[in-house]
Amino acid sequence: MKRLNTTLLLAALLTGGSYQAALATDTDEVEAGADFRYETAHLIPVEIKLALPNDNLASLSFYSQRESGLRLLETAFTDPLGHYLGQLQLPVHLSQVVVVVRAANRQDTLTLPISAGAITYAE
Amino acid sequence: MHPVHKGFALSALAGVFAIGSAAMASSVIPEPVAIPWQSGNAAFECQEATYTTGVSYAYSFKIDNWNSAIGGAYTATFGDGHTNTITISNNDGTYFNWTALNQMGVVIVKGGKAASIFEYERPVSMDAGLVSPNNASGKPAAVSHATFCWNANADAGAPPPNLVVTDSDSDGIVDNLDAFPLDSERVARRFYPNGSDYGYLAFEDNWPKKGDFDMNDLVVAYRAMETLNARNEVTNLKLVYEIAARGAANDNAFAVHLPGVARDAINPALTTLKIQDQASVPLPTESGQSEAVFILITSVNTVTKTGLKWPCGFFNTVNKCPRSEPVLLVADIHFQRPLSRAQLGAAPYNPFIYPNRYAGRGQEIHLVDHPPTAKANPSLFGTEDDRSNPAEGRYYRTADNLPWALDVPETWRHPAEWNDVTNAYSTFATWTSSGGVTAANWYVSTVNQGLVFQP
């Protein structure tokens, strides 16, 4: 038992030593500025204007595009004039979204880039 | 080699344009919406699917007790004389194909605690590669059952059968576009990071002292589902969490704060918490707070106990140890009145941990610059390695601006025990030193597989 305790103590000392060394080496690589908030998402303004006849609103299903397929972000609605103004919360690494438009007389898919910090589309 | 649903859907869609076939598959959602799922009989499940797809179905059929031996033809007959024959093929217990004489509107594939909802923009007579949702390990769960929903005599060449301009609940959204056509207070949903995947919250628990930066003292997968009314306001918020890993010996509590949302804005009669397969229980707001704070787990160690000796007493952080199933938590939060996005804030809101020990409640640990709750102990700010400055809105930073918590909006493999996140993800340091301008996808690129936990 005494021998076991000595072994454990030695292991703990060694582990602690290597942990401190690792901490000093690895975290020293991180040079974050005082304004950096480690944010991985942002709110992107979205404005979409569709040409919809007969004063029918449309649903807009927003997706992120991944290698393995589309991922639904949210569904929103235009006003009866086909105008949508809103925001999407997106992971910062995304560069585009896919929008499925559904209305009484249409269903189609738009691929819209994030440009200048916003998503815009007009017909 | 499993068939891949996306590939099939794309090739099938191409077929529609090429030959004008009315029977080819073309999903509205090429990858299914995966959501936590309450199982029931076929009619119940098709009604539940209606809330996601916005289309109602007259007929339903469920194949239960799914296993790799399921296959062949199933004929469903109904009291009004309607019949349909569904044939299952290429089923290995995880993936399968189907054909049907009467076209389908939606197919629900249940596995684990969730279901994939395969919705077709036009009813279809066949599809392939159907699969249940991935669990937190990133692999699809074995199928437990499949439910088929349809309307009679669907004609893919005509407009969808439910495309009628009616608004049953008079909320301004016509039924075929309304995810909740019989509920005037709900019309759609918003997800984060999306409807199928999880984001990850990773905590170091040694605050106000610096930790070892392996960011795995607590790792929680999360998905936020906001239900919206026709005014784009949030009526209720469902937070789905999976405790994916615990690399801490210290016992911690896990909680979430909704900054700016008053405690009395919560509807206590409808707000519940479900842990694993246990029945839902009321989820109260924490007393002594003016804003809404929910203590989701008071003892992470209790729910993640492995029963194994060190180092396998850790939960999914040591590669040589057995894997444990993540612990599911579902908080269903209802508001007294709908909230705007500005009022509610953005996912993941303000998650935090604190030590589950005497006088530990004040030792909250949050994401960088996320505010503490009223129960945090302000005398701890600025002590040890912490350089928070409440007067400037700076919280949970070291002198070098290192964090104690990270939010990763993607499926993520946390560092294995004792491996620094800067080594596990070689562009993490680049991301931080650039102020987030470069290597914004550090969590999906340049992962050092040898240093992360392998599920």
Interface residues (C-beta under 8 A of the other chain):
Chain A: Y19 A22 L23 D26 T27 E29 V30 E31 A32 G33 A34 D35 F36 R37 Y38 E39 T40 A41 L43 N56 L57 A58 S59 S61 Y63 S64 R66 S68 G69 L70 R71 L72 L73 E74 T75 A76 F77 G86 Q87 Q89 P91 V92 H93 V100 R102 A103 A104 Q107
Chain B: H5 K6 V28 I29 P30 E31 V33 E121 L163 V165 G172 I173 V174 N176 L177 A179 V187 A188 R189 R190 F191 Y192 P193 N194 G195 S196 D197 K210 D212 F213 E226 L228 A230 N232 R341 A346 A347 L367 V368 D369 R394 D400 N401 L402 P403 L406 D407 V408 P409 E410 W418 D420 T422 N423 F428 A429 T432 S433 G435 G436 A440 N441 Y443 V444
